[in-house]
Amino acid sequence: MPNFLLELGTEELPASFVKGSVEQWQRLVPATLAEASLTNDSINVYATPRRLAVLVKGLPVQQLDREEEVKGPPASSAFKDGKPTKAAEGFAKKQGVEIDALEVRATDKGDFVFVLKKIPGRMSADILTELVPQWINKLEGKRFMRWADGDLKFPRPIRSIVALLDDTVLPITLVSGSDTVKSDRISQGHRVLYTPPTPLGGVSIPQAEDYVECLRAACVEVDRTQRKNQIKAQVEAAATKQGGYADITEDLLEEVTDLVEWPNAVVGKFDEEFLILPPEVITTIIVTNQRYFPILKSPDYPELLPYFITISNGDPAKAAIIAAGNERVVRARLADGQFFYKADLAKPLEDYLPKLETVTFQEDLGTVRAKVDRLCKIASLITNQLQITEEEQADVARAALLCKADLVTQMVYELPEMQGIMGQKYALASGESETVATAIFEHYLPKGAGDNLPQTLTGQIVAIADKLDTLVSIFGLGMLPTGSSDPFALRRAANAITNIILAAQLPLNLHNLLAEVVAEFTAARPETPAELLDQLYDFFLQRIRTLLQEEKNVDYDLVNAVLGENDPEYTERALRDLLDALERALFLQQIRNNQTLDRIYETVNRSTRLAAQGDLDKIQLEPKAAVKPELFQKSSEQAFYDAVVQLVPQTQLSKQTRNYQKLVDSLTEIAPTVSNFFDGPESVLVMDYDPEIKQNRLNLLGLLRNHARVLADFGAIVKS
């Protein structure tokens, strides 16, 4: 069984593309081989900054022969008096068969001519030669470029192709204008550590299966997972040698893996005087700017040792020279940071507020200082809703006022990643309370998917206020997100607000809050579109729907039953109480999973459908206000009525405590009574000829529907 190797030799690829290309080929290559009916034993994708490769083992020499049935003309056209016509002859010729191979078969549309063709399998070599250009051209990524004078696009120029089927070179040619690259068996070793046998020589791959070992012998580790593990082990060992613990973040480890071909950990040192800087400043300089690994004194505390680890792609024998060069760069960056830090501390954080008037938030919305004023008003609206103490209100007001002040400090100007972090440091240094300082840091959270949420009440309120101001303001300008375009990260802001409310169990009425904020915005900008509030309601409902379905794994119809499907009452209720909406959705999924929902579904759903023909208010729960017992004609009506009367206190208790199990238990108990009302020996005709009796019976059903609506709109639920 042959093995196939493809390697694209390139100029230095962006690290982000290396990982992405591996993931793409891991999907694309198996799919296209399966489509071409080429089975295999294994597929491995390899990548370094200078190459992408795939090794397919256990391919067949050729495809299996297959049969294909082809439908031809109607039998009446193909044969006359038992003899083939020109139509039959033409069909046979086109299919490459004799007339005798034609068969007449009956179909739904009459008799037709068929032929069963035997198609010999193509050689794997021929198919692979066709597939390789597809694999190259279908790779996607940012910043693709043209090179030479052609139209072929790739992140960096392709300089060589290795294409081997076992030991045979497959003829593959890439043309980009006047630049032509032809396949052979020559790869390239490490630029520094490998010495080719001849000045222009490379690494000759005798057999496809020898690829990984041949490149390792040339100081190139093509196995990305292996390279990543080597880096992690080397960094940990180097940190231990310095008496500390390596601070290895997954993002940095992934990036560094795609920056080197033969990793070599090198330890550098910086002056201990720089340790007076906040640890976050040092790690930002070392990690974000330089792609180095910091060393911690303890794995559980961010105190740093004056060392860092860089992963070199150079000669290990020159480690001292490499370390010295890196140390010079780090020393200069830390010296700058030290200067900025001392300069910023020369005045209290509050003194930076006037300078916010020189920073534009958005052209039509004014300065960051104007944003802070809006943010403070929104924070006040939130505190009024939550009815927190005066001391807590004062903390929120102070944190809201100061939360953006660090944006105009020298440190944050040079290192934007430090916004919020430096605000917290400078606030503490200025004598602000721990609560206010923490909220300044937390109001930026979460910074992305999976990030931490604010943990303090003050931080949660200021975070919601900040994000809500951005949403209302940008929506108010008509700049709604479209498709993948969301320059102001409005989806992330709405998701963050929703997650903060749910995680912190904040009893926040988002429906009213949005209305109040929009009213404030509209008062300042009378030209604001009238549909702004409805757009924001819809936007948040979309985010909540996504959260329930994708993160909480609630079935789509149950989400519709909670959020409402063209039901304003339900959508408003969800926005008024997100905590309740979440609980009801999760509870519905639970009772569907344990089949409890099935026991009440038919009864409630049938009642809901019929009740729609009446006019009972959907919030009415009291039987005495909606039904006249004196109009009852059957005992089943009285039993139904009595059951609904007993249901009232259970429903009210469920609403107050959010213990919807009590409501479901009561609906389960009432189900036989309702079934008897519909189909028992004392059943009634709901749509009676007497309009008053008809309305009375519809109201009975409407009451049951309304009690069930306290949990969900059963009309939106699909039967399991």
Buried (B, 14 or more C-beta within 10 A) or exposed (E): EBBBBBBBBBEEBBBBBBBBBBEBBBEBBBEBBEEBEBEBEEBBBBBBBBBBBBBBBEBBEBBEEEEEEEEBBBBBBBBEEEEBBEBBEBBBEEBEBEBEBBEBEEEEEEEBBBBEEEEEBBBBBEBBBEBBEEBBEEBEBEEEEEBBEBEBBBBBBBBBBBBBBBBEBBEBEBEBEEBEBEBBBBBBBBBBBBEBEEEEEBBBBEBBBBBBEBBBEBBBBBBBEBBBBBBBEBBBEBBEEBEBBBBBEEEBBBBBBBBBBBBBBBBBBBEEEBBEBBBBBBBBBBBBEBBBBBBBEEEEEBEBBBBBBBBBBBBEEBBEEBBEBBBEBBBEBBBBBBEBBEEBBEEBBBEBBEBBBEEEBBEEBBBBBBBBBBBBBBBBBBBEBBEBEEEBBBBBBBBBBBBBBBBBBBBBBBBEBBBBBBBBBBBBBBEBBEBBBBBBBBBBBBEEEEEEBBEBBBBBBBBBBBBBBBBBBBBBBEBEBEEEEBEBBBBBBBBBBBBBBBEBEBEBBBBBBBBBBBEBBBEEBEEBEEEBBEBBBEBBBEBBBBBBBEEBEBBEBBBBBBBBEEBEEBBBBBBBBBBBBBBBBBBBBBBBEEEBBEEBBBBBBBBBEBBEEBEBEBEBBEBEEBBEEEBBBBEBBEBBBBBBBEBBEBBBEBBEEEBBEBBBBBBBBBBEBBBBBBEBEEEBEBEBEEEEBBBBBBBBBBBBBBBBBBBBBBBBBEEE
